[in-house]
């Protein structure tokens, strides 16, 4: 029983240390950056392992399906507002977006039957990760 | 569409609920809602020309 209480105490101390670290300075922004770069990593870092694991698997998988369906990863083109908005949404997925742009993948094939489906997967994966980032930020500030 | 609905339902359920039972319940409701809405909207759009 003592061991059980002790381990619980250790867990609480760890949580208190983590909370005090998070509340200091611009740590909330740091959580946002981590959560944006690696989908789910913000939750994992904040100790929400179950949520973080699900996001870590589901969001990149959704993005990959979007690429597989020959969707296009849009680049920022302010002369075309809708394309710029789609690029902003794609950008929300973080590292997968950067890797895709770096390796020149995600060109898309407009005549493919699945083109629009692929775009939808890519855009929604980015938008969902943006929500995940905001959720991680709320957790970091102790709002949730 | 069903795959897309499943992914979105999972993310929203995990995002909004903290315990696993609530997450499963919410995910199933969302998934059923997505599927049902798609079928209903599909039928509603049936009379319109392409």
N, CA and C atoms of all chains as a GROMACS GRO file, in nm:
protein
  582
    1UNK      N    1   0.081  -0.119   0.000
    1UNK     CA    2   0.000   0.000   0.000
    1UNK      C    3   0.086   0.126   0.000
    2UNK      N    4   0.196   0.121   0.082
    2UNK     CA    5   0.283   0.238   0.085
    2UNK      C    6   0.344   0.264  -0.052
    3UNK      N    7   0.380   0.151  -0.118
    3UNK     CA    8   0.438   0.168  -0.250
    3UNK      C    9   0.340   0.234  -0.346
    4UNK      N   10   0.213   0.193  -0.332
    4UNK     CA   11   0.112   0.250  -0.420
    4UNK      C   12   0.098   0.400  -0.395
    5UNK      N   13   0.092   0.436  -0.265
    5UNK     CA   14   0.078   0.579  -0.232
    5UNK      C   15   0.200   0.656  -0.280
    6UNK      N   16   0.317   0.590  -0.257
    6UNK     CA   17   0.441   0.656  -0.298
    6UNK      C   18   0.445   0.684  -0.446
    7UNK      N   19   0.403   0.584  -0.525
    7UNK     CA   20   0.408   0.605  -0.670
    7UNK      C   21   0.309   0.714  -0.711
    8UNK      N   22   0.195   0.717  -0.642
    8UNK     CA   23   0.099   0.823  -0.673
    8UNK      C   24   0.157   0.960  -0.640
    9UNK      N   25   0.230   0.966  -0.529
    9UNK     CA   26   0.289   1.091  -0.487
    9UNK      C   27   0.394   1.138  -0.590
   10UNK      N   28   0.471   1.039  -0.636
   10UNK     CA   29   0.570   1.073  -0.738
   10UNK      C   30   0.503   1.128  -0.863
   11UNK      N   31   0.391   1.064  -0.899
   11UNK     CA   32   0.319   1.112  -1.016
   11UNK      C   33   0.269   1.254  -0.996
   12UNK      N   34   0.219   1.283  -0.874
   12UNK     CA   35   0.169   1.418  -0.845
   12UNK      C   36   0.281   1.520  -0.849
   13UNK      N   37   0.395   1.483  -0.789
   13UNK     CA   38   0.510   1.575  -0.791
   13UNK      C   39   0.552   1.605  -0.934
   14UNK      N   40   0.555   1.499  -1.013
   14UNK     CA   41   0.594   1.517  -1.153
   14UNK      C   42   0.498   1.611  -1.224
   15UNK      N   43   0.369   1.594  -1.194
   15UNK     CA   44   0.268   1.679  -1.256
   15UNK      C   45   0.286   1.824  -1.211
   16UNK      N   46   0.312   1.845  -1.082
   16UNK     CA   47   0.330   1.980  -1.029
   16UNK      C   48   0.451   2.046  -1.095
   17UNK      N   49   0.560   1.967  -1.107
   17UNK     CA   50   0.680   2.022  -1.172
   17UNK      C   51   0.649   2.062  -1.317
   18UNK      N   52   0.576   1.970  -1.384
   18UNK     CA   53   0.545   1.997  -1.524
   18UNK      C   54   0.457   2.122  -1.536
   19UNK      N   55   0.357   2.135  -1.445
   19UNK     CA   56   0.268   2.249  -1.451
   19UNK      C   57   0.344   2.379  -1.425
   20UNK      N   58   0.437   2.374  -1.327
   20UNK     CA   59   0.510   2.496  -1.296
   20UNK      C   60   0.600   2.535  -1.414
   21UNK      N   61   0.650   2.432  -1.485
   21UNK     CA   62   0.733   2.460  -1.602
   21UNK      C   63   0.648   2.523  -1.712
   22UNK      N   64   0.529   2.463  -1.730
   22UNK     CA   65   0.442   2.509  -1.837
   22UNK      C   66   0.398   2.653  -1.813
   23UNK      N   67   0.369   2.686  -1.687
   23UNK     CA   68   0.313   2.818  -1.661
   23UNK      C   69   0.416   2.929  -1.677
   24UNK      N   70   0.544   2.892  -1.686
   24UNK     CA   71   0.646   2.994  -1.692
   24UNK      C   72   0.668   3.048  -1.832
   25UNK      N   73   0.676   3.177  -1.846
   25UNK     CA   74   0.716   3.242  -1.971
   25UNK      C   75   0.633   3.205  -2.090
   26UNK      N   76   0.705   3.177  -2.199
   26UNK     CA   77   0.635   3.150  -2.326
   26UNK      C   78   0.621   3.001  -2.351
   27UNK      N   79   0.607   2.924  -2.242
   27UNK     CA   80   0.597   2.779  -2.260
   27UNK      C   81   0.472   2.738  -2.335
   28UNK      N   82   0.366   2.818  -2.320
   28UNK     CA   83   0.244   2.788  -2.396
   28UNK      C   84   0.271   2.792  -2.545
   29UNK      N   85   0.349   2.891  -2.586
   29UNK     CA   86   0.384   2.901  -2.729
   29UNK      C   87   0.470   2.782  -2.771
   30UNK      N   88   0.559   2.739  -2.681
   30UNK     CA   89   0.644   2.624  -2.711
   30UNK      C   90   0.559   2.498  -2.731
   31UNK      N   91   0.458   2.481  -2.646
   31UNK     CA   92   0.367   2.367  -2.660
   31UNK      C   93   0.297   2.373  -2.796
   32UNK      N   94   0.256   2.494  -2.833
   32UNK     CA   95   0.188   2.510  -2.963
   32UNK      C   96   0.280   2.468  -3.078
   33UNK      N   97   0.406   2.510  -3.070
   33UNK     CA   98   0.500   2.477  -3.177
   33UNK      C   99   0.522   2.326  -3.185
   34UNK      N  100   0.542   2.264  -3.068
   34UNK     CA  101   0.563   2.118  -3.065
   34UNK      C  102   0.439   2.046  -3.118
   35UNK      N  103   0.321   2.092  -3.073
   35UNK     CA  104   0.197   2.027  -3.114
   35UNK      C  105   0.172   2.046  -3.263
   36UNK      N  106   0.218   2.159  -3.316
   36UNK     CA  107   0.198   2.184  -3.460
   36UNK      C  108   0.296   2.100  -3.544
   37UNK      N  109   0.422   2.098  -3.502
   37UNK     CA  110   0.523   2.027  -3.582
   37UNK      C  111   0.494   1.877  -3.587
   38UNK      N  112   0.471   1.819  -3.469
   38UNK     CA  113   0.441   1.675  -3.462
   38UNK      C  114   0.298   1.660  -3.410
   39UNK      N  115   0.202   1.629  -3.497
   39UNK     CA  116   0.064   1.616  -3.451
   39UNK      C  117   0.052   1.520  -3.332
   40UNK      N  118  -0.007   1.568  -3.224
   40UNK     CA  119  -0.025   1.486  -3.105
   40UNK      C  120   0.086   1.498  -3.004
   41UNK      N  121   0.200   1.552  -3.044
   41UNK     CA  122   0.315   1.558  -2.953
   41UNK      C  123   0.290   1.653  -2.836
   42UNK      N  124   0.211   1.757  -2.858
   42UNK     CA  125   0.180   1.849  -2.749
   42UNK      C  126   0.106   1.779  -2.637
   43UNK      N  127   0.008   1.698  -2.673
   43UNK     CA  128  -0.067   1.622  -2.573
   43UNK      C  129   0.022   1.519  -2.505
   44UNK      N  130   0.105   1.453  -2.584
   44UNK     CA  131   0.196   1.353  -2.525
   44UNK      C  132   0.288   1.420  -2.423
   45UNK      N  133   0.340   1.536  -2.459
   45UNK     CA  134   0.432   1.609  -2.372
   45UNK      C  135   0.364   1.655  -2.242
   46UNK      N  136   0.234   1.686  -2.254
   46UNK     CA  137   0.159   1.732  -2.138
   46UNK      C  138   0.100   1.617  -2.056
   47UNK      N  139   0.134   1.495  -2.094
   47UNK     CA  140   0.091   1.379  -2.017
   47UNK      C  141  -0.042   1.321  -2.060
   48UNK      N  142  -0.104   1.372  -2.165
   48UNK     CA  143  -0.230   1.317  -2.217
   48UNK      C  144  -0.195   1.211  -2.322
   49UNK      N  145  -0.150   1.098  -2.272
   49UNK     CA  146  -0.090   0.996  -2.361
   49UNK      C  147  -0.193   0.939  -2.458
   50UNK      N  148  -0.312   0.907  -2.405
   50UNK     CA  149  -0.414   0.844  -2.492
   50UNK      C  150  -0.453   0.936  -2.606
   51UNK      N  151  -0.481   1.062  -2.572
   51UNK     CA  152  -0.520   1.157  -2.676
   51UNK      C  153  -0.405   1.181  -2.774
   52UNK      N  154  -0.287   1.202  -2.719
   52UNK     CA  155  -0.171   1.228  -2.803
   52UNK      C  156  -0.143   1.113  -2.899
   53UNK      N  157  -0.155   0.991  -2.850
   53UNK     CA  158  -0.129   0.875  -2.936
   53UNK      C  159  -0.229   0.868  -3.051
   54UNK      N  160  -0.356   0.892  -3.018
   54UNK     CA  161  -0.459   0.888  -3.123
   54UNK      C  162  -0.431   0.996  -3.229
   55UNK      N  163  -0.401   1.117  -3.184
   55UNK     CA  164  -0.373   1.225  -3.282
   55UNK      C  165  -0.247   1.195  -3.362
   56UNK      N  166  -0.147   1.139  -3.295
   56UNK     CA  167  -0.019   1.108  -3.359
   56UNK      C  168  -0.035   1.006  -3.471
   57UNK      N  169  -0.134   0.916  -3.456
   57UNK     CA  170  -0.157   0.814  -3.558
   57UNK      C  171  -0.256   0.864  -3.664
   58UNK      N  172  -0.367   0.919  -3.616
   58UNK     CA  173  -0.479   0.948  -3.707
   58UNK      C  174  -0.449   1.064  -3.802
   59UNK      N  175  -0.394   1.174  -3.750
   59UNK     CA  176  -0.378   1.292  -3.835
   59UNK      C  177  -0.276   1.273  -3.948
   60UNK      N  178  -0.155   1.222  -3.919
   60UNK     CA  179  -0.064   1.195  -4.031
   60UNK      C  180  -0.119   1.090  -4.128
   61UNK      N  181  -0.193   0.992  -4.074
   61UNK     CA  182  -0.253   0.890  -4.162
   61UNK      C  183  -0.354   0.954  -4.258
   62UNK      N  184  -0.431   1.045  -4.204
   62UNK     CA  185  -0.528   1.117  -4.286
   62UNK      C  186  -0.457   1.197  -4.396
   63UNK      N  187  -0.347   1.259  -4.358
   63UNK     CA  188  -0.269   1.337  -4.454
   63UNK      C  189  -0.211   1.246  -4.563
   64UNK      N  190  -0.159   1.131  -4.520
   64UNK     CA  191  -0.103   1.036  -4.618
   64UNK      C  192  -0.210   0.984  -4.714
   65UNK      N  193  -0.329   0.960  -4.661
   65UNK     CA  194  -0.438   0.915  -4.748
   65UNK      C  195  -0.470   1.023  -4.850
   66UNK      N  196  -0.466   1.149  -4.806
   66UNK     CA  197  -0.488   1.260  -4.897
   66UNK      C  198  -0.386   1.262  -5.010
   67UNK      N  199  -0.260   1.235  -4.976
   67UNK     CA  200  -0.156   1.229  -5.080
   67UNK      C  201  -0.177   1.110  -5.171
   68UNK      N  202  -0.213   0.997  -5.110
   68UNK     CA  203  -0.237   0.874  -5.187
   68UNK      C  204  -0.352   0.892  -5.287
   69UNK      N  205  -0.450   0.973  -5.248
   69UNK     CA  206  -0.564   0.999  -5.336
   69UNK      C  207  -0.534   1.108  -5.439
   70UNK      N  208  -0.406   1.141  -5.450
   70UNK     CA  209  -0.357   1.237  -5.551
   70UNK      C  210  -0.411   1.378  -5.529
   71UNK      N  211  -0.428   1.412  -5.402
   71UNK     CA  212  -0.465   1.549  -5.370
   71UNK      C  213  -0.344   1.640  -5.383
   72UNK      N  214  -0.370   1.770  -5.385
   72UNK     CA  215  -0.263   1.868  -5.405
   72UNK      C  216  -0.236   1.942  -5.274
   73UNK      N  217  -0.107   1.952  -5.242
   73UNK     CA  218  -0.065   2.035  -5.129
   73UNK      C  219  -0.040   2.175  -5.185
   74UNK      N  220  -0.128   2.266  -5.151
   74UNK     CA  221  -0.125   2.398  -5.214
   74UNK      C  222  -0.012   2.484  -5.156
   75UNK      N  223   0.041   2.570  -5.242
   75UNK     CA  224   0.140   2.667  -5.196
   75UNK      C  225   0.070   2.803  -5.181
   76UNK      N  226   0.128   2.889  -5.099
   76UNK     CA  227   0.066   3.018  -5.072
   76UNK      C  228   0.071   3.106  -5.197
   77UNK      N  229  -0.045   3.136  -5.248
   77UNK     CA  230  -0.056   3.222  -5.366
   77UNK      C  231  -0.164   3.325  -5.336
   78UNK      N  232  -0.120   3.444  -5.296
   78UNK     CA  233  -0.215   3.545  -5.250
   78UNK      C  234  -0.298   3.603  -5.364
   79UNK      N  235  -0.256   3.577  -5.488
   79UNK     CA  236  -0.337   3.626  -5.599
   79UNK      C  237  -0.464   3.541  -5.615
   80UNK      N  238  -0.462   3.421  -5.554
   80UNK     CA  239  -0.580   3.335  -5.555
   80UNK      C  240  -0.620   3.308  -5.410
   81UNK      N  241  -0.714   3.386  -5.358
   81UNK     CA  242  -0.746   3.377  -5.214
   81UNK      C  243  -0.787   3.236  -5.168
   82UNK      N  244  -0.864   3.166  -5.249
   82UNK     CA  245  -0.909   3.033  -5.206
   82UNK      C  246  -0.792   2.935  -5.199
   83UNK      N  247  -0.699   2.949  -5.293
   83UNK     CA  248  -0.579   2.863  -5.290
   83UNK      C  249  -0.495   2.896  -5.166
   84UNK      N  250  -0.486   3.026  -5.135
   84UNK     CA  251  -0.410   3.066  -5.017
   84UNK      C  252  -0.474   3.010  -4.890
   85UNK      N  253  -0.606   3.011  -4.885
   85UNK     CA  254  -0.675   2.956  -4.768
   85UNK      C  255  -0.653   2.804  -4.758
   86UNK      N  256  -0.658   2.737  -4.873
   86UNK     CA  257  -0.632   2.593  -4.874
   86UNK      C  258  -0.489   2.564  -4.828
   87UNK      N  259  -0.395   2.650  -4.873
   87UNK     CA  260  -0.255   2.632  -4.831
   87UNK      C  261  -0.241   2.652  -4.680
   88UNK      N  262  -0.314   2.752  -4.628
   88UNK     CA  263  -0.311   2.777  -4.484
   88UNK      C  264  -0.364   2.656  -4.407
   89UNK      N  265  -0.472   2.597  -4.460
   89UNK     CA  266  -0.528   2.478  -4.396
   89UNK      C  267  -0.430   2.362  -4.404
   90UNK      N  268  -0.368   2.342  -4.521
   90UNK     CA  269  -0.268   2.235  -4.536
   90UNK      C  270  -0.152   2.254  -4.439
   91UNK      N  271  -0.113   2.380  -4.424
   91UNK     CA  272   0.002   2.415  -4.340
   91UNK      C  273  -0.020   2.372  -4.193
   92UNK      N  274  -0.146   2.362  -4.154
   92UNK     CA  275  -0.178   2.327  -4.015
   92UNK      C  276  -0.128   2.191  -3.970
   93UNK      N  277  -0.096   2.102  -4.064
   93UNK     CA  278  -0.054   1.967  -4.026
   93UNK      C  279   0.090   1.965  -3.975
   94UNK      N  280   0.167   2.071  -4.004
   94UNK     CA  281   0.302   2.081  -3.949
   94UNK      C  282   0.409   2.013  -4.031
   95UNK      N  283   0.487   1.927  -3.965
   95UNK     CA  284   0.602   1.865  -4.031
   95UNK      C  285   0.567   1.790  -4.159
   96UNK      N  286   0.458   1.714  -4.162
   96UNK     CA  287   0.424   1.647  -4.289
   96UNK      C  288   0.410   1.745  -4.405
   97UNK      N  289   0.355   1.863  -4.378
   97UNK     CA  290   0.343   1.965  -4.484
   97UNK      C  291   0.482   2.008  -4.529
   98UNK      N  292   0.568   2.037  -4.433
   98UNK     CA  293   0.703   2.084  -4.467
   98UNK      C  294   0.779   1.978  -4.545
   99UNK      N  295   0.768   1.853  -4.503
   99UNK     CA  296   0.836   1.744  -4.573
   99UNK      C  297   0.782   1.729  -4.715
  100UNK      N  298   0.650   1.739  -4.727
  100UNK     CA  299   0.590   1.726  -4.859
  100UNK      C  300   0.641   1.834  -4.953
  101UNK      N  301   0.648   1.957  -4.901
  101UNK     CA  302   0.696   2.068  -4.985
  101UNK      C  303   0.844   2.049  -5.018
  102UNK      N  304   0.920   2.004  -4.917
  102UNK     CA  305   1.064   1.989  -4.934
  102UNK      C  306   1.097   1.885  -5.042
  103UNK      N  307   1.024   1.773  -5.039
  103UNK     CA  308   1.052   1.665  -5.134
  103UNK      C  309   0.975   1.680  -5.265
  104UNK      N  310   0.900   1.789  -5.277
  104UNK     CA  311   0.828   1.815  -5.402
  104UNK      C  312   0.713   1.720  -5.427
  105UNK      N  313   0.664   1.655  -5.322
  105UNK     CA  314   0.549   1.567  -5.338
  105UNK      C  315   0.420   1.650  -5.328
  106UNK      N  316   0.308   1.584  -5.341
  106UNK     CA  317   0.180   1.654  -5.325
  106UNK      C  318   0.149   1.749  -5.439
  107UNK      N  319   0.198   1.716  -5.558
  107UNK     CA  320   0.167   1.801  -5.674
  107UNK      C  321   0.020   1.788  -5.714
  108UNK      N  322  -0.036   1.670  -5.685
  108UNK     CA  323  -0.175   1.646  -5.721
  108UNK      C  324  -0.191   1.620  -5.869
  109UNK      N  325  -0.300   1.556  -5.903
  109UNK     CA  326  -0.330   1.530  -6.045
  109UNK      C  327  -0.476   1.568  -6.066
  110UNK      N  328  -0.493   1.685  -6.128
  110UNK     CA  329  -0.627   1.745  -6.136
  110UNK      C  330  -0.727   1.653  -6.206
  111UNK      N  331  -0.680   1.576  -6.303
  111UNK     CA  332  -0.773   1.491  -6.379
  111UNK      C  333  -0.806   1.360  -6.307
  112UNK      N  334  -0.739   1.335  -6.194
  112UNK     CA  335  -0.767   1.212  -6.121
  112UNK      C  336  -0.907   1.218  -6.061
  113UNK      N  337  -0.973   1.105  -6.060
  113UNK     CA  338  -1.110   1.100  -6.005
  113UNK      C  339  -1.108   1.136  -5.856
  114UNK      N  340  -1.001   1.099  -5.790
  114UNK     CA  341  -0.995   1.117  -5.644
  114UNK      C  342  -0.931   1.249  -5.603
  115UNK      N  343  -0.905   1.338  -5.699
  115UNK     CA  344  -0.834   1.463  -5.670
  115UNK      C  345  -0.901   1.544  -5.558
  116UNK      N  346  -1.030   1.568  -5.572
  116UNK     CA  347  -1.100   1.650  -5.473
  116UNK      C  348  -1.111   1.579  -5.338
  117UNK      N  349  -1.126   1.447  -5.342
  117UNK     CA  350  -1.128   1.370  -5.217
  117UNK      C  351  -0.993   1.384  -5.145
  118UNK      N  352  -0.887   1.376  -5.224
  118UNK     CA  353  -0.754   1.391  -5.166
  118UNK      C  354  -0.735   1.529  -5.105
  119UNK      N  355  -0.780   1.631  -5.178
  119UNK     CA  356  -0.770   1.768  -5.125
  119UNK      C  357  -0.846   1.780  -4.993
  120UNK      N  358  -0.963   1.719  -4.988
  120UNK     CA  359  -1.045   1.727  -4.867
  120UNK      C  360  -0.971   1.664  -4.749
  121UNK      N  361  -0.912   1.548  -4.772
  121UNK     CA  362  -0.836   1.482  -4.665
  121UNK      C  363  -0.720   1.570  -4.620
  122UNK      N  364  -0.647   1.629  -4.715
  122UNK     CA  365  -0.530   1.711  -4.680
  122UNK      C  366  -0.571   1.834  -4.601
  123UNK      N  367  -0.673   1.903  -4.650
  123UNK     CA  368  -0.717   2.027  -4.586
  123UNK      C  369  -0.772   1.998  -4.447
  124UNK      N  370  -0.856   1.896  -4.436
  124UNK     CA  371  -0.920   1.868  -4.307
  124UNK      C  372  -0.817   1.816  -4.206
  125UNK      N  373  -0.718   1.740  -4.252
  125UNK     CA  374  -0.612   1.697  -4.159
  125UNK      C  375  -0.541   1.817  -4.099
  126UNK      N  376  -0.512   1.917  -4.183
  126UNK     CA  377  -0.447   2.038  -4.133
  126UNK      C  378  -0.535   2.116  -4.037
  127UNK      N  379  -0.662   2.128  -4.071
  127UNK     CA  380  -0.753   2.203  -3.984
  127UNK      C  381  -0.773   2.132  -3.850
  128UNK      N  382  -0.784   1.999  -3.856
  128UNK     CA  383  -0.800   1.924  -3.730
  128UNK      C  384  -0.676   1.938  -3.642
  129UNK      N  385  -0.559   1.938  -3.705
  129UNK     CA  386  -0.437   1.956  -3.624
  129UNK      C  387  -0.433   2.096  -3.563
  130UNK      N  388  -0.488   2.194  -3.632
  130UNK     CA  389  -0.495   2.328  -3.574
  130UNK      C  390  -0.582   2.327  -3.449
  131UNK      N  391  -0.692   2.253  -3.452
  131UNK     CA  392  -0.776   2.241  -3.333
  131UNK      C  393  -0.701   2.169  -3.221
  132UNK      N  394  -0.626   2.067  -3.260
  132UNK     CA  395  -0.547   1.992  -3.160
  132UNK      C  396  -0.443   2.084  -3.095
  133UNK      N  397  -0.382   2.172  -3.175
  133UNK     CA  398  -0.284   2.267  -3.121
  133UNK      C  399  -0.351   2.359  -3.019
  134UNK      N  400  -0.469   2.411  -3.053
  134UNK     CA  401  -0.540   2.499  -2.961
  134UNK      C  402  -0.578   2.426  -2.832
  135UNK      N  403  -0.617   2.298  -2.846
  135UNK     CA  404  -0.651   2.218  -2.728
  135UNK      C  405  -0.528   2.199  -2.639
  136UNK      N  406  -0.414   2.172  -2.701
  136UNK     CA  407  -0.290   2.156  -2.624
  136UNK      C  408  -0.254   2.285  -2.552
  137UNK      N  409  -0.277   2.397  -2.619
  137UNK     CA  410  -0.249   2.528  -2.558
  137UNK      C  411  -0.338   2.549  -2.436
  138UNK      N  412  -0.466   2.515  -2.447
  138UNK     CA  413  -0.558   2.528  -2.334
  138UNK      C  414  -0.513   2.440  -2.217
  139UNK      N  415  -0.471   2.318  -2.249
  139UNK     CA  416  -0.424   2.227  -2.143
  139UNK      C  417  -0.299   2.285  -2.077
  140UNK      N  418  -0.210   2.340  -2.159
  140UNK     CA  419  -0.084   2.395  -2.105
  140UNK      C  420  -0.111   2.512  -2.011
  141UNK      N  421  -0.214   2.589  -2.039
  141UNK     CA  422  -0.248   2.703  -1.954
  141UNK      C  423  -0.336   2.664  -1.836
  142UNK      N  424  -0.371   2.534  -1.828
  142UNK     CA  425  -0.451   2.487  -1.716
  142UNK      C  426  -0.599   2.516  -1.730
  143UNK      N  427  -0.643   2.548  -1.850
  143UNK     CA  428  -0.786   2.574  -1.870
  143UNK      C  429  -0.867   2.446  -1.880
  144UNK      N  430  -0.801   2.334  -1.910
  144UNK     CA  431  -0.874   2.207  -1.925
  144UNK      C  432  -0.813   2.103  -1.834
  145UNK      N  433  -1.598   0.837  -4.827
  145UNK     CA  434  -1.676   0.922  -4.738
  145UNK      C  435  -1.685   0.862  -4.597
  146UNK      N  436  -1.706   0.731  -4.594
  146UNK     CA  437  -1.714   0.666  -4.463
  146UNK      C  438  -1.578   0.668  -4.392
  147UNK      N  439  -1.471   0.652  -4.470
  147UNK     CA  440  -1.336   0.659  -4.411
  147UNK      C  441  -1.311   0.798  -4.355
  148UNK      N  442  -1.346   0.899  -4.434
  148UNK     CA  443  -1.330   1.038  -4.391
  148UNK      C  444  -1.413   1.064  -4.265
  149UNK      N  445  -1.537   1.018  -4.265
  149UNK     CA  446  -1.623   1.036  -4.148
  149UNK      C  447  -1.565   0.969  -4.025
  150UNK      N  448  -1.509   0.850  -4.045
  150UNK     CA  449  -1.450   0.778  -3.932
  150UNK      C  450  -1.333   0.856  -3.872
  151UNK      N  451  -1.245   0.907  -3.958
  151UNK     CA  452  -1.130   0.984  -3.908
  151UNK      C  453  -1.174   1.108  -3.832
  152UNK      N  454  -1.265   1.183  -3.891
  152UNK     CA  455  -1.310   1.307  -3.828
  152UNK      C  456  -1.382   1.277  -3.696
  153UNK      N  457  -1.462   1.172  -3.695
  153UNK     CA  458  -1.535   1.135  -3.573
  153UNK      C  459  -1.438   1.098  -3.462
  154UNK      N  460  -1.337   1.021  -3.496
  154UNK     CA  461  -1.238   0.980  -3.395
  154UNK      C  462  -1.168   1.103  -3.336
  155UNK      N  463  -1.124   1.194  -3.422
  155UNK     CA  464  -1.050   1.311  -3.373
  155UNK      C  465  -1.139   1.399  -3.286
  156UNK      N  466  -1.261   1.426  -3.332
  156UNK     CA  467  -1.350   1.511  -3.253
  156UNK      C  468  -1.388   1.445  -3.121
  157UNK      N  469  -1.414   1.314  -3.124
  157UNK     CA  470  -1.451   1.245  -3.000
  157UNK      C  471  -1.337   1.249  -2.899
  158UNK      N  472  -1.216   1.223  -2.944
  158UNK     CA  473  -1.100   1.223  -2.853
  158UNK      C  474  -1.069   1.364  -2.806
  159UNK      N  475  -1.093   1.461  -2.894
  159UNK     CA  476  -1.064   1.601  -2.859
  159UNK      C  477  -1.160   1.654  -2.754
  160UNK      N  478  -1.286   1.616  -2.764
  160UNK     CA  479  -1.386   1.679  -2.678
  160UNK      C  480  -1.416   1.602  -2.550
  161UNK      N  481  -1.387   1.473  -2.547
  161UNK     CA  482  -1.419   1.393  -2.428
  161UNK      C  483  -1.291   1.338  -2.366
  162UNK      N  484  -1.296   1.319  -2.235
  162UNK     CA  485  -1.175   1.276  -2.164
  162UNK      C  486  -1.172   1.126  -2.133
  163UNK      N  487  -1.288   1.068  -2.100
  163UNK     CA  488  -1.285   0.924  -2.068
  163UNK      C  489  -1.324   0.841  -2.190
  164UNK      N  490  -1.271   0.719  -2.190
  164UNK     CA  491  -1.281   0.636  -2.311
  164UNK      C  492  -1.427   0.604  -2.347
  165UNK      N  493  -1.509   0.576  -2.245
  165UNK     CA  494  -1.650   0.543  -2.274
  165UNK      C  495  -1.721   0.658  -2.347
  166UNK      N  496  -1.699   0.779  -2.296
  166UNK     CA  497  -1.761   0.896  -2.360
  166UNK      C  498  -1.707   0.917  -2.500
  167UNK      N  499  -1.577   0.892  -2.516
  167UNK     CA  500  -1.517   0.908  -2.648
  167UNK      C  501  -1.579   0.811  -2.748
  168UNK      N  502  -1.596   0.685  -2.706
  168UNK     CA  503  -1.655   0.586  -2.797
  168UNK      C  504  -1.798   0.624  -2.831
  169UNK      N  505  -1.874   0.662  -2.726
  169UNK     CA  506  -2.014   0.700  -2.749
  169UNK      C  507  -2.024   0.820  -2.846
  170UNK      N  508  -1.945   0.923  -2.817
  170UNK     CA  509  -1.948   1.042  -2.902
  170UNK      C  510  -1.903   1.010  -3.045
  171UNK      N  511  -1.798   0.929  -3.057
  171UNK     CA  512  -1.748   0.892  -3.189
  171UNK      C  513  -1.853   0.819  -3.270
  172UNK      N  514  -1.923   0.725  -3.207
  172UNK     CA  515  -2.027   0.649  -3.278
  172UNK      C  516  -2.141   0.742  -3.320
  173UNK      N  517  -2.180   0.832  -3.229
  173UNK     CA  518  -2.290   0.926  -3.262
  173UNK      C  519  -2.249   1.016  -3.378
  174UNK      N  520  -2.128   1.067  -3.373
  174UNK     CA  521  -2.079   1.154  -3.481
  174UNK      C  522  -2.074   1.080  -3.614
  175UNK      N  523  -2.020   0.958  -3.608
  175UNK     CA  524  -2.008   0.879  -3.731
  175UNK      C  525  -2.146   0.850  -3.790
  176UNK      N  526  -2.240   0.813  -3.704
  176UNK     CA  527  -2.376   0.787  -3.752
  176UNK      C  528  -2.438   0.915  -3.807
  177UNK      N  529  -2.410   1.026  -3.741
  177UNK     CA  530  -2.462   1.155  -3.789
  177UNK      C  531  -2.407   1.192  -3.925
  178UNK      N  532  -2.276   1.173  -3.942
  178UNK     CA  533  -2.215   1.202  -4.072
  178UNK      C  534  -2.278   1.115  -4.181
  179UNK      N  535  -2.286   0.985  -4.153
  179UNK     CA  536  -2.340   0.892  -4.253
  179UNK      C  537  -2.485   0.924  -4.285
  180UNK      N  538  -2.565   0.945  -4.181
  180UNK     CA  539  -2.707   0.975  -4.201
  180UNK      C  540  -2.726   1.105  -4.278
  181UNK      N  541  -2.649   1.206  -4.240
  181UNK     CA  542  -2.661   1.337  -4.308
  181UNK      C  543  -2.624   1.325  -4.455
  182UNK      N  544  -2.522   1.245  -4.485
  182UNK     CA  545  -2.481   1.229  -4.625
  182UNK      C  546  -2.590   1.162  -4.707
  183UNK      N  547  -2.652   1.060  -4.648
  183UNK     CA  548  -2.759   0.991  -4.722
  183UNK      C  549  -2.878   1.084  -4.742
  184UNK      N  550  -2.917   1.156  -4.637
  184UNK     CA  551  -3.031   1.248  -4.647
  184UNK      C  552  -3.004   1.360  -4.748
  185UNK      N  553  -2.883   1.419  -4.740
  185UNK     CA  554  -2.850   1.527  -4.833
  185UNK      C  555  -2.841   1.476  -4.976
  186UNK      N  556  -2.790   1.351  -4.990
  186UNK     CA  557  -2.783   1.291  -5.123
  186UNK      C  558  -2.922   1.278  -5.184
  187UNK      N  559  -3.018   1.232  -5.104
  187UNK     CA  560  -3.154   1.220  -5.152
  187UNK      C  561  -3.216   1.357  -5.177
  188UNK      N  562  -3.184   1.453  -5.089
  188UNK     CA  563  -3.241   1.588  -5.106
  188UNK      C  564  -3.192   1.653  -5.234
  189UNK      N  565  -3.068   1.621  -5.273
  189UNK     CA  566  -3.012   1.682  -5.395
  189UNK      C  567  -3.049   1.607  -5.522
  190UNK      N  568  -3.116   1.494  -5.504
  190UNK     CA  569  -3.146   1.407  -5.619
  190UNK      C  570  -3.222   1.478  -5.731
  191UNK      N  571  -3.322   1.563  -5.700
  191UNK     CA  572  -3.398   1.628  -5.809
  191UNK      C  573  -3.318   1.734  -5.885
  192UNK      N  574  -3.211   1.783  -5.824
  192UNK     CA  575  -3.139   1.893  -5.890
  192UNK      C  576  -3.054   1.842  -6.007
  193UNK      N  577  -3.046   1.921  -6.113
  193UNK     CA  578  -2.961   1.879  -6.226
  193UNK      C  579  -2.813   1.890  -6.190
  194UNK      N  580  -2.731   1.816  -6.261
  194UNK     CA  581  -2.587   1.818  -6.233
  194UNK      C  582  -2.531   1.951  -6.277
   0.00000   0.00000   0.00000
